[in-house]
């Protein structure tokens, strides 16, 4: 009889917990998890901690680009801002180094890069990714995804700033270049094993991605974009910081636990990246993006990392490295402003 009464009480309690109550519980759990995963990146003495994290392997082999960015003056700039800086680099193991082809080796390197980013987050360091090319992105996102307090993967939002959407698959690509596929890989549309080698699981949700500055797409790639739920910001939005920018970042902040900002240098005005083989006319300036990054990182505690890919191999006048330094410094100023 006692067991029967207990069962009846349990049934009544379950019935009284309607959909609204359950939805409220989910929101409360989500808010609690997001609060647990946010970092201020400030040490006990008030200094901002920054990790310059290099991923130098491209689909076609090693690139000097990440080291060029790391040694191009940014460490001195950050130290002048009172930052604590550490530099690390993803490397294949001696067993992995001679194995397989370029794409498989890249996937393995991205797995190591994910481990570095996860460690940065857990140590309270703000990750600045210095990336050979855009296909490094899944490793950085995977590191954030796996940086939570439990084994449950975090929900990662991404602001993708690139003249190209990089949304091709092996079935749609004109060139066959992996450089045009990283967002398709990260969202689970292509190269599943590479994504899993990078430790990105589950894939990114379309609803958690905003693209900005895209102005050159392939026809079949455009069809994939049109069928997706990825949102877009124009070059004019980025230049003028229109309400559309903050509406989209507000949305990502509501939907996700951490936000990553990705920059392919070809998003910029070609005058700042003359040596870039994929430059496209009519981009924003690095000053435009620096204003965006300082405001974004100051305003949104969930903004957790920034990454720069594909610095030109030739940089007459040092305009490209100056642009990188300007944007990194602005992002770090924004992070630092959170503590004030």
Helices and strands as residue ranges (DSSP letters): H 2-16, H 19-37, E 49-55, E 57-58, E 61-62, H 65-69, I 70-74, H 75-80, E 84-89, H 94-97, H 102-123, E 126-131, G 134-136, H 137-145, E 156-161, G 178-180, H 182-186, H 192-197, G 206-208, E 209-212, H 219-227, E 231-233, H 235-240, H 243-255, E 258-264, G 265-267, G 270-272, H 286-299, E 303-309, G 316-318, H 319-337
